[in-house]
């Protein structure tokens, strides 16, 4: 049987403690006649909640660990992945009066096919008095713990060049531009600067001019002598090789991306290779364990490099941990424009997959949504939330002017 997908609809603004909770109703029809023997169980069909399949296991006459006359109930994770959440069950009668309500006081990790619940959930006699036309209605409540960080999708545009361009990568014979890449380092107790032996890379202006990077294109245009190598001193040879390889349509391996994530972000940001920057940024987000100790540093780094996705996830972490953040992290020296991202994180509705409506449609959208839209319209995908929104609004104004 396929899992049933259950949607939640919120009317009005939920109270603070309600944020993030989902509710699913499970109907046990003919409850009074279900499983007359103690230890006999009834398992519900699968249903979808918080992005995973679940089922309920009910012992109408009690589990082996239950007290006599009590009903046992357990929630079971039917997926092949673990999930950490708070949960609870409640029972209401036909007049919508709450009869039983039990919520977990702490978070629980549900391993695949493992369960949590209560062996002494409620007295059977009390539940019999709560039946609605003979049906026991169990409301299942769940609240994932930091699931928003783990499940956010990333949007990475496809590499703009065909794979056959790779055969020209670093090809000396056909190249018309040469780079000498080597870092500088200062000698001890001396003002002179020693130059590390440079590494030579051969490239093609036609490809660099069509790489999407105005910086690389300008290097081709501003050189005085085509035969004179262009010196690159602000990027290591290894990272520059990754950058150039990507420009030619190559794919950087996962190991190399993880080993040089921030260096690749810095280099692609400096030389305007936007899609590589987004790919490295997503790698940094996926590989980072956010904590109270590192979230401010990550926020400031994201701000300095215009890493909108990293900034968004860090803000989501702060909102989820707001009670712990107060008094422990100072943002007195943080840039004031971080407030816009904080307000956007606060404004997003619980369990929201896509964002916005009306005139403020773009303001609470996820970064991956904004990037998808600007990419589809042929606009620049790199930049802060404010830059992406401004670009979209300017594009819409131009479209409106054409119509008029």
TORGU-389695 format. One record per residue: z, y, x of N, C-alpha, C in turn; residue in one letter. Coordinates in steps of 0.02 Angstrom, whole numbers, padded with zeros to 5 digits, always signed. Atoms other than C-alpha are relative to their C-alpha. Layout:
<rs>
ZYXZYXZYXa...
</rs>
This chain:
<rs>
+00000-00060+00042+00000+00000+00000+00000+00062+00043x+00003-00061-00040-00048+00169+00068+00059+00045-00015x-00057-00045+00011+00094+00294+00094-00018+00055-00050x+00010-00054+00047+00113+00420-00046+00015+00066+00034x-00011-00066-00031+00095+00600+00010+00035+00044-00051x-00039-00041+00045+00226+00713-00067+00002+00071+00028x-00001-00070-00021+00211+00902-00058+00061+00035-00028x-00056-00040+00023+00352+01027-00073-00025+00070-00015x+00020-00068+00019+00330+01194-00162+00063+00042-00005x-00058-00045+00001+00453+01337-00131-00017+00061-00042x+00007-00060+00040+00474+01476-00258+00057+00047+00019x-00052-00045-00023+00567+01628-00193+00017-00014+00072x-00022+00007-00069+00657+01640-00027+00058-00049+00004x-00056+00048-00006+00763+01487+00021+00059+00031+00036x-00058-00023-00039+00941+01518+00081-00005-00023+00071x+00007+00016-00072+00963+01512+00272+00010-00073+00016x-00014+00070-00018+01038+01337+00276-00051-00048-00029x+00049+00043+00031+00895+01271+00169-00063-00005+00040x+00062-00003-00039+00760+01317+00293-00014-00065+00037x+00019+00060-00036+00667+01166+00360+00011-00064-00037x-00013+00061+00038+00726+01042+00228-00059-00017-00045x+00049+00024+00048+00603+00936+00130+00035-00045-00050x-00031+00041+00053+00641+00845-00031-00052-00045-00031x+00044+00049+00030+00561+00687-00100+00038-00041-00051x-00033+00039+00052+00605+00600-00263-00028-00071-00002x+00018+00071+00005+00605+00409-00271+00029-00027-00066x-00021+00023+00066+00613+00328-00444+00009-00076+00000x-00015+00071+00007+00698+00159-00465+00006-00015-00074x+00001+00013+00072+00647+00108-00641+00038-00064-00017x-00038+00059+00021+00755-00015-00737+00057-00017+00047x-00051+00009-00051+00897+00010-00614+00054-00051-00021x-00055+00043+00023+01026-00082-00720-00017-00074+00007x+00020+00070-00004+00925-00243-00712-00023-00021+00069x+00025+00017-00067+00878-00235-00528+00049-00045+00037x-00037+00043-00048+00940-00376-00414+00073-00010-00020x-00067+00012+00027+01092-00451-00497+00050-00025+00052x-00045+00029-00050+01164-00527-00337+00016+00051+00055x-00021-00043-00055+01262-00438-00203-00040-00018+00063x+00040+00012-00060+01160-00419-00043-00075-00001-00014x+00072-00003+00017+00994-00421-00138-00023+00072+00005x+00025-00068-00013+00886-00272-00096-00065+00014-00036x+00063-00024+00028+00746-00170-00170-00028+00052+00048x+00030-00046-00048+00625-00080-00054-00054+00040-00035x+00049-00044+00032+00524+00070-00113-00067-00005+00036x+00064-00008-00036+00340+00094-00074+00007+00054+00054x-00002-00052-00051+00304+00200+00079-00017+00068-00030x+00017-00068+00020+00301+00388+00057+00000+00043+00064x+00006-00044-00058+00256+00530+00176+00049+00058-00006x-00044-00058-00004+00384+00660+00229+00006+00019+00073x-00003-00028-00068+00396+00772+00385-00052-00033+00046x+00055+00025-00040+00231+00698+00442+00002-00073+00018x-00006+00071-00017+00286+00516+00448+00012-00041-00063x-00012+00043+00057+00292+00366+00329+00072-00027-00001x-00069+00024+00009+00461+00312+00259+00004-00047-00060x-00016+00035+00062+00537+00195+00131+00076-00002-00008x-00072+00007+00014+00707+00174+00048+00016-00073-00013x-00025+00067+00014+00805+00012+00047+00065+00008-00041x-00056-00008+00047+00923+00002-00101+00032-00068-00015x-00037+00060+00019+01058-00128-00133+00037+00016-00065x-00029-00020+00064+01095-00109-00320+00069-00029-00013x-00066+00031+00010+01245-00227-00314+00042+00001+00063x-00038-00006-00061+01303-00180-00142-00027-00042+00057x+00020+00035-00060+01265-00231+00037+00058-00045+00021x-00054+00044-00024+01366-00362+00132+00059+00040+00028x-00053-00042-00028+01463-00218+00211+00029+00048-00053x-00023-00046+00052+01489-00127+00046+00064-00026-00033x-00057+00018+00041+01647-00124-00054-00026-00024-00067x+00020+00027+00065+01641-00216-00219-00012+00057-00049x+00015-00051+00051+01558-00112-00355-00035+00062+00027x+00034-00058-00030+01471+00007-00234-00073-00016+00015x+00071+00006-00014+01285+00036-00208-00014+00025+00072x+00019-00020-00068+01210+00044-00032-00071+00025+00000x+00068-00028-00003+01057+00145+00016-00014+00021+00072x+00019-00014-00069+00963+00166+00181-00071+00030+00002x+00066-00030-00012+00815+00272+00242-00030-00033+00062x+00032+00038-00054+00691+00178+00354-00062+00036+00025x+00058-00029-00033+00566+00251+00478-00054-00053+00006x+00054+00050+00001+00402+00157+00449-00053+00013+00053x+00050-00016-00050+00307+00239+00591+00016-00035+00066x-00011+00029-00065+00290+00183+00772+00027+00051+00050x-00029-00051-00042+00372+00341+00839+00070+00018-00024x-00068-00021+00018+00553+00398+00844-00002+00072-00024x-00006-00068+00024+00605+00556+00753+00074+00016-00010x-00069-00022+00007+00768+00654+00756+00005+00050-00057x-00007-00045+00057+00827+00735+00596+00069-00007-00032x-00056+00006+00046+00967+00769+00474-00028-00024-00066x+00027+00027+00062+00952+00682+00307+00057-00006-00051x-00050+00010+00052+01040+00650+00143-00032-00025-00064x+00023+00023+00065+01027+00579-00033+00041+00034-00054x-00037-00027+00057+01073+00655-00200-00026-00031-00064x+00016+00027+00065+01075+00592-00379+00018+00051-00053x-00012-00045+00057+01059+00701-00535-00012-00037-00065x+00010+00033+00065+01074+00652-00717-00056+00034-00038x+00054-00027+00041+00955+00695-00859+00006+00074-00014x-00010-00072+00009+01031+00868-00875-00004+00039+00065x+00007-00030-00067+00995+00903-00691+00068+00018+00030x-00066-00009-00028+01181+00895-00654+00009-00048+00059x-00008+00042-00059+01220+00832-00480+00059-00047-00007x-00052+00051+00006+01318+00669-00485+00025-00022+00068x-00019+00022-00068+01316+00613-00303-00043+00039+00049x+00036-00035-00052+01267+00709-00147+00032-00015+00068x-00025+00015-00067+01287+00645+00031-00051+00023+00051x+00043-00025-00053+01215+00732+00183+00031-00019+00068x-00025+00016-00067+01228+00681+00365+00028+00064+00032x-00031-00058-00031+01344+00798+00459-00029+00015+00069x+00032-00009-00066+01251+00773+00624-00070-00027-00003x+00068+00025-00004+01074+00734+00677-00001-00073+00019x+00008+00071-00015+01015+00554+00688-00072-00012+00025x+00066+00019-00024+00871+00478+00785-00021-00066-00033x+00028+00060+00033+00768+00355+00682-00052-00031+00046x+00049+00037-00039+00684+00231+00798-00049-00034-00048x+00048+00034+00044+00528+00141+00731+00032-00059-00036x-00024+00053+00044+00576+00027+00584+00076-00006-00001x-00073-00001+00003+00760+00073+00605+00023+00044-00058x-00024-00035+00059+00870+00141+00467+00066+00034+00013x-00065-00032+00004+01017+00254+00432+00015+00010-00074x-00018-00009+00070+01114+00273+00272+00074-00014-00011x-00070+00013+00018+01275+00228+00181+00006-00067-00035x-00014+00064+00033+01340+00055+00138+00041+00011-00063x-00038-00019+00060+01459+00139+00014-00024+00068-00023x+00030-00063+00020+01343+00271-00055+00033+00027-00064x-00029-00023+00064+01412+00280-00234+00021-00061-00041x-00021+00054+00045+01503+00176-00363-00056-00015-00050x+00054+00020+00045+01381+00077-00470+00010+00029-00070x-00013-00026+00067+01466+00133-00630-00019+00074-00006x+00018-00071+00001+01439+00316-00584-00076+00008-00003x+00073-00005+00001+01254+00287-00551-00029-00022-00067x+00025+00022+00066+01232+00194-00716+00005+00057-00051x-00008-00057+00046+01293+00351-00804-00049+00057+00016x+00046-00053-00021+01164+00455-00710-00073-00019-00011x+00069+00023+00010+01008+00356-00763-00037+00047-00048x+00044-00039+00043+00864+00452-00840-00049-00047-00032x+00041+00050+00035+00785+00340-00971-00002-00066+00038x-00006+00063-00036+00847+00191-00872-00021+00002+00073x+00026-00008-00069+00780+00260-00707+00051+00036+00043x-00041-00034-00049+00884+00303-00555-00046+00042+00044x+00041-00045-00040+00808+00456-00470+00039+00020+00062x-00033-00015-00063+00854+00470-00286-00040+00055+00035x+00032-00054-00038+00814+00635-00200+00017-00010+00074x-00008+00009-00072+00787+00610-00013-00012+00066+00034x+00005-00064-00035+00819+00764+00094-00005-00012+00075x+00008+00007-00072+00760+00779+00275-00010+00069+00032x+00010-00061-00039+00766+00915+00407-00012-00021+00072x+00014+00019-00070+00676+00878+00573+00035+00047+00048x-00032-00040-00052+00762+00939+00731-00053+00020+00051x+00048-00027-00048+00645+01051+00833-00068-00033-00005x+00064+00035+00006+00497+00955+00762-00058+00049+00006x+00054-00049-00003+00398+01118+00756-00030+00006+00069x+00024-00005-00069+00387+01121+00946-00041-00061+00019x+00032+00062-00020+00336+00940+00961-00067-00011-00034x+00058+00019+00039+00202+00937+00827-00053+00054-00005x+00050-00052+00006+00110+01103+00845-00065-00022+00035x+00063+00016-00033-00075+01071+00877-00022+00056+00046x+00028-00050-00045-00168+01161+01016-00075+00003-00012x+00073-00007+00006-00343+01231+01002-00028+00018+00068x+00031-00011-00064-00445+01216+01161-00076-00004-00009x+00072+00002+00009-00629+01266+01150-00033-00047+00050x+00036+00046-00044-00756+01147+01225-00025+00038+00061x+00027-00030-00062-00811+01179+01403-00071+00025-00014x+00063-00030+00020-00961+01296+01388-00062-00024+00038x+00059+00021-00038-01072+01209+01515-00011-00076-00005x+00019+00071+00005-01163+01044+01510+00021-00037+00064x-00023+00040-00056-01107+00903+01622-00050-00002+00057x+00050+00006-00054-01271+00904+01718+00004+00058+00050x-00010-00055-00047-01220+01069+01798+00041-00022+00061x-00044+00022-00054-01098+00971+01905-00038-00021+00062x+00038+00021-00059-01237+00910+02017-00015+00060+00047x+00009-00060-00041-01253+01090+02079+00065+00025+00031x-00065-00023-00024-01068+01108+02114+00004-00006+00077x-00009-00003-00073-01039+01161+02296-00061-00026+00038x+00061+00023-00032-01220+01124+02338-00026+00055+00047x+00017-00051-00051-01257+01217+02500-00074+00017+00000x+00072-00011-00007-01445+01196+02496-00027+00048-00053x+00027-00042+00054-01475+01281+02328+00042+00063-00013x-00046-00056+00014-01329+01405+02332-00028+00067+00023x+00020-00068-00020-01359+01593+02339+00061+00046+00006x-00061-00038-00012-01177+01648+02356+00051-00046+00032x-00049+00041-00037-01040+01589+02473+00068+00033-00004x-00069-00023+00001-00852+01603+02457+00037-00030+00059x-00046+00025-00050-00728+01588+02598+00071+00011-00028x-00064-00003+00034-00560+01548+02523+00056-00020+00047x-00057+00014-00043-00400+01559+02624+00054+00050-00012x-00056-00045+00011-00228+01631+02596+00020+00034+00065x-00027-00035-00057-00146+01757+02712+00075-00011+00004x-00073+00003-00007+00028+01743+02783+00021+00044+00059x-00025-00045-00051+00132+01863+02886+00032-00038+00057x-00034+00029-00057+00187+01819+03062+00073+00023+00002x-00070-00019-00006+00373+01818+03095+00007+00057+00050x-00017-00057-00043+00437+01982+03169-00062+00037+00024x+00060-00036-00018+00264+02057+03169-00033+00028-00062x+00033-00031+00057+00163+02170+03057-00070-00029-00010x+00067+00028+00006+00000+02079+03091+00000-00057-00050x+00008+00053+00050-00065+01958+02962-00045-00054+00028x+00040+00056-00025-00126+01786+03012-00041-00029-00057x+00044+00027+00051-00272+01715+02917-00006-00075+00008x+00007+00073-00001-00268+01531+02873-00074-00017+00001x+00070+00020-00005-00430+01442+02914-00030-00007-00070x+00027+00000+00068-00539+01473+02760-00040-00064-00015x+00041+00056+00023-00626+01340+02658-00061+00031-00034x+00062-00028+00026-00808+01373+02615-00022-00036-00063x+00026+00027+00063-00877+01351+02439-00067+00033-00014x+00067-00025+00015-01059+01368+02388-00010+00002-00076x+00008-00008+00073-01107+01433+02216-00066+00033-00016x+00063-00026+00024-01248+01503+02111+00013+00058-00047x-00011-00060+00042-01253+01678+02036-00021-00012-00072x+00023+00013+00068-01351+01616+01886+00055-00033-00041x-00054+00036+00035-01208+01499+01840+00061+00045-00008x-00059-00043+00004-01070+01624+01881-00011+00056-00051x+00015-00053+00048-01158+01758+01777+00005-00024-00072x-00004+00029+00067-01154+01640+01629+00063-00041-00011x-00063+00038+00005-00979+01572+01655+00048+00028-00051x-00046-00033+00046-00901+01693+01533+00050+00044+00037x-00046-00039-00041-00806+01773+01677-00035+00062+00027x+00029-00062-00026-00851+01956+01708+00021+00011+00072x-00024-00009-00068-00748+01949+01868-00046-00037+00049x+00045+00038-00044-00854+01811+01947-00070+00030+00000x+00067-00030+00004-01012+01894+01884-00003+00064+00042x-00002-00062-00039-00959+02059+01964-00002-00014+00075x+00001+00018-00070-00933+01971+02131-00072-00011+00024x+00071+00010-00018-01117+01924+02128-00036+00066+00005x+00036-00063+00004-01172+02101+02086+00020+00049+00054x-00026-00052-00045-01062+02198+02206-00007-00017+00074x+00007+00018-00071-01097+02104+02368-00057+00039+00031x+00050-00041-00035-01190+02210+02493-00054-00043+00033x+00048+00044-00034-01272+02067+02589+00008-00070-00029x-00005+00066+00030-01311+01904+02498+00018-00056+00049x-00014+00052-00050-01290+01808+02660+00072+00003+00025x-00069-00008-00023-01113+01873+02692+00048-00034-00049x-00048+00033+00045-00974+01761+02624+00048+00049-00031x-00051-00041+00035-00856+01838+02496+00068-00031+00013x-00067+00025-00015-00675+01822+02548+00043-00001-00063x-00048+00008+00054-00550+01756+02421+00067-00015+00032x-00064+00009-00035-00371+01777+02479+00060-00006-00047x-00056+00002+00046-00267+01774+02320+00007-00065-00038x-00003+00066+00031-00296+01592+02272-00006-00052+00055x+00004+00053-00050-00269+01433+02371-00068-00035-00006x+00064+00036+00003-00426+01334+02417-00001-00056-00052x-00002+00057+00047-00370+01185+02313-00007+00024-00072x+00003-00026+00068-00344+01289+02156-00068+00033-00014x+00066-00031+00009-00506+01388+02183-00053-00055-00011x+00047+00055+00010-00598+01222+02196+00002-00024-00073x-00007+00020+00070-00527+01171+02026-00033+00051-00046x+00030-00053+00041-00579+01339+01954-00076-00004+00001x+00072+00001-00007-00756+01329+02021-00029-00064-00031x+00022+00064+00029-00773+01145+01971-00002+00005-00076x-00002-00009+00073-00724+01191+01793-00057+00044-00023x+00055-00045+00018-00850+01334+01789-00067-00037-00002x+00062+00041-00001-00985+01206+01831+00001-00055-00052x-00002+00050+00054-00933+01101+01681+00045-00059+00013x-00042+00056-00017-00808+00987+01765+00065-00001-00040x-00064+00010+00033-00648+00918+01690+00054-00011+00052x-00055+00008-00048-00488+00940+01790+00044-00057-00023x-00040+00059+00018-00388+00779+01794+00069+00020-00024x-00067-00014+00026-00221+00770+01704+00050+00008+00057x-00047-00004-00056-00130+00740+01869-00007+00067+00037x+00011-00064-00035-00210+00892+01952+00023+00059-00044x-00021-00054+00045-00179+00999+01798+00076+00006-00001x-00074-00002+00001+00006+00951+01793+00028+00024+00067x-00026-00018-00066+00027+00975+01980-00009+00074+00016x+00016-00070-00016-00048+01151+01981-00004+00044-00062x+00008-00034+00065-00021+01213+01803+00004+00076+00006x-00009-00073-00003+00047+01387+01838-00050+00032+00048x+00049-00028-00046-00069+01413+01987-00069+00006-00033x+00064-00002+00035-00218+01371+01877+00001+00055-00053x-00006-00055+00048-00155+01489+01741-00010+00067+00035x+00005-00063-00038-00136+01627+01871-00072+00013+00022x+00068-00009-00025-00308+01598+01946-00050+00012-00056x+00047-00009+00055-00401+01581+01782+00012+00065-00037x-00015-00066+00029-00312+01735+01716-00028+00056+00043x+00024-00051-00047-00357+01833+01872-00076+00004+00001x+00073+00001-00005-00540+01779+01872-00034-00007-00069x+00029-00005+00067-00564+01781+01682-00033-00063-00025x+00027+00063+00026-00599+01595+01651+00046-00020-00058x-00047+00003+00056-00520+01599+01478+00014-00070-00024x-00012+00066+00028-00545+01421+01418+00041-00044+00046x-00042+00037-00048-00472+01348+01577+00072+00023-00005x-00068-00027+00008-00322+01462+01556+00034-00030-00061x-00029+00028+00061-00295+01400+01378+00017-00074+00009x-00013+00071-00012-00307+01219+01435+00062-00009+00043x-00059+00004-00044-00180+01247+01574+00063+00022-00037x-00057-00024+00039-00067+01342+01454+00025-00056-00047x-00020+00055+00043-00068+01196+01331+00035-00055+00040x-00032+00049-00043-00026+01079+01475+00072+00021+00017x-00067-00026-00015+00122+01191+01521+00047-00008-00059x-00041+00007+00061+00185+01192+01341+00020-00073-00012x-00013+00070+00013+00169+01004+01322+00047-00031+00051x-00040+00029-00053+00254+00970+01488+00067+00034+00012x-00061-00039-00010+00400+01091+01467+00054-00019-00050x-00058+00010+00043+00572+01049+01399+00035+00067-00007x-00029-00065+00011+00630+01212+01323+00076-00005-00006x-00073-00001+00002+00814+01256+01345+00024+00072+00001x-00030-00067-00003+00932+01404+01336-00004+00029+00070x+00001-00023-00070+00924+01412+01526-00069+00025+00021x+00066-00019-00025+00735+01428+01543-00043+00039-00049x+00044-00029+00051+00671+01504+01380-00016+00074+00015x+00014-00071-00015+00688+01686+01437-00051+00005+00056x+00048-00001-00056+00598+01652+01601-00070-00018-00025x+00065+00020+00027+00458+01564+01505-00030+00056-00043x+00025-00055+00041+00445+01709+01383-00028+00057+00043x+00022-00054-00043+00430+01838+01522-00064-00020+00038x+00062+00024-00032+00301+01731+01612-00058+00002-00049x+00053-00001+00051+00202+01711+01451-00023+00071-00014x+00017-00070+00012+00208+01899+01425-00042+00028+00058x+00035-00027-00058+00149+01936+01603-00071-00028+00006x+00066+00032-00007+00001+01816+01591-00038-00001-00066x+00031+00002+00066-00042+01845+01407-00010-00071-00026x+00002+00068+00024-00004+01664+01365+00030-00002-00070x-00025-00009+00068+00009+01682+01176+00030-00064-00028x-00027+00063+00026+00038+01497+01139+00069-00014+00029x-00065+00010-00033+00179+01481+01266+00052+00047-00030x-00046-00049+00029+00258+01639+01196+00021-00021-00071x-00015+00020+00069+00245+01574+01017+00049-00058-00002x-00045+00058+00001+00328+01407+01056+00070+00020+00025x-00065-00024-00024+00466+01495+01154+00036+00038-00056x-00030-00036+00056+00496+01610+01004+00024-00047-00053x-00022+00050+00049+00503+01461+00887+00065-00034+00022x-00061+00030-00027+00634+01384+01001+00059+00047-00011x-00054-00049+00009+00738+01544+00994+00022+00004-00073x-00018-00003+00071+00728+01549+00804+00038-00062-00021x-00035+00063+00017+00779+01366+00791+00070-00002+00029x-00065+00001-00034+00923+01397+00911+00037+00067-00005x-00026-00068+00004+00970+01571+00850+00076+00004+00003x-00073-00002-00001+01154+01528+00825+00027-00009+00071x-00022+00012-00069+01167+01469+01006-00022+00056+00047x+00027-00052-00043+01062+01610+01078+00044+00063+00001x-00040-00061+00006+01173+01751+01014+00058+00000+00049x-00054-00007-00048+01288+01809+01152-00010-00037+00065x+00011+00039-00060+01216+01690+01281-00061+00023+00041x+00060-00024-00034+01046+01767+01322-00009+00074-00015x+00011-00072+00008+01018+01952+01351-00074+00015+00007x+00070-00020-00001+00849+02027+01312-00006+00076+00008x+00000-00072-00009+00894+02206+01358-00057+00023+00045x+00053-00019-00047+00766+02207+01498-00068-00029-00018x+00063+00030+00022+00630+02117+01399-00046+00052-00029x+00048-00047+00029+00470+02208+01347+00010+00007-00076x-00012-00012+00071+00485+02287+01175-00050-00034-00045x+00050+00031+00044+00323+02210+01111+00014-00073-00015x-00018+00069+00018+00406+02039+01110+00028-00003-00071x-00028-00002+00067+00485+02095+00946-00052-00020-00052x+00052+00018+00048+00317+02076+00856-00006-00076-00006x+00004+00073+00001+00310+01893+00906+00062-00031-00031x-00062+00025+00030+00492+01868+00856-00003+00007-00076x+00004-00010+00072+00461+01942+00683-00051-00048-00031x+00050+00048+00025+00306+01832+00663+00031-00069-00006x-00033+00065+00003+00412+01678+00703+00049-00003-00058x-00048-00002+00055+00545+01731+00578-00035+00000-00068x+00035-00007+00064+00416+01767+00443-00034-00064-00023x+00035+00061+00019+00334+01597+00448+00044-00043-00045x-00038+00039+00049+00385+01488+00302+00017-00069+00029x-00018+00066-00024+00473+01320+00329-00058-00050-00010x+00049+00054+00004+00357+01171+00365-00071+00026-00013x+00063-00032+00015+00209+01288+00363-00054-00023+00048x+00054+00025-00043+00046+01213+00427-00049+00055+00018x+00044-00057-00013-00063+01368+00410+00033+00061-00029x-00040-00058+00017-00013+01546+00386-00036+00056-00034x+00022-00065+00024-00030+01706+00293-00036+00002-00066x+00038-00012+00060-00101+01778+00135-00005+00075-00009x+00007-00070+00014-00163+01944+00072-00016+00041+00061x+00018-00046-00054-00176+02095+00185+00035-00017+00066x-00035+00020-00061-00052+02019+00309-00019-00071+00021x+00021+00070-00012-00151+01857+00322+00007-00021+00073x+00000+00019-00070-00165+01860+00511+00069+00005+00033x-00062-00017-00036+00010+01922+00552+00046-00059+00012x-00045+00057-00008+00101+01756+00528-00038-00065+00015x+00038+00060-00018-00039+01637+00575+00023-00027+00067x-00012+00032-00064-00012+01514+00715-00053+00022+00050x+00048-00020-00052-00094+01555+00881-00061-00045-00001x+00058+00044-00001-00204+01402+00871-00048+00016-00058x+00043-00020+00056-00267+01462+00700-00040+00062+00017x+00034-00062-00019-00307+01636+00765-00054-00014+00052x+00050+00016-00051-00396+01562+00916-00060-00035-00030x+00056+00034+00033-00500+01449+00805-00045+00049-00035x+00040-00049+00039-00555+01595+00697-00040+00045+00047x+00037-00045-00045-00599+01712+00841-00054-00037+00038x+00051+00039-00035-00692+01574+00931-00060-00012-00046x+00054+00012+00048-00792+01534+00774-00042+00063-00009x+00037-00062+00010-00840+01718+00761-00030+00026+00066x+00030-00020-00064-00893+01725+00944+00039+00053+00037x-00042-00050-00032-00747+01834+00999+00039-00032+00056x-00039+00024-00057-00634+01820+01152+00062-00037-00024x-00056+00040+00023-00506+01681+01129+00064+00013+00039x-00059-00014-00040-00388+01739+01266+00030+00067-00020x-00033-00063+00016-00259+01874+01237+00063-00012-00041x-00062+00004+00038-00095+01910+01150-00014-00004-00075x+00008+00002+00072-00064+01891+00964-00029+00066-00026x+00023-00065+00022-00090+02078+00942-00074+00010+00016x+00070-00007-00021-00255+02072+01038-00046-00041-00044x+00041+00044+00042-00322+01926+00936-00007+00030-00070x+00002-00028+00067-00276+02009+00771-00042+00064-00001x+00039-00062-00004-00348+02177+00825-00075-00016+00005x+00070+00020-00008-00509+02090+00877-00030-00023-00066x+00024+00024+00065-00524+02003+00708-00009+00057-00049x+00005-00056+00047-00490+02161+00610-00059+00045+00016x+00057-00041-00020-00617+02259+00711-00066-00034-00019x+00060+00038+00019-00745+02121+00681-00012+00005-00075x+00007-00005+00072-00712+02126+00494-00025+00069-00021x+00022-00068+00016-00733+02314+00491-00075+00009+00016x+00071-00005-00017-00901+02299+00580-00043-00037-00052x+00037+00038+00051-00956+02167+00454-00004+00039-00066x-00001-00039+00062-00904+02280+00309-00049+00059+00005x+00046-00055-00010-01003+02425+00384-00072-00023-00009x+00068+00025+00008-01158+02316+00389-00017-00009-00074x+00012+00011+00071-01137+02273+00205-00013+00067-00035x+00007-00066+00031-01117+02457+00157-00067+00031+00020x
</rs>
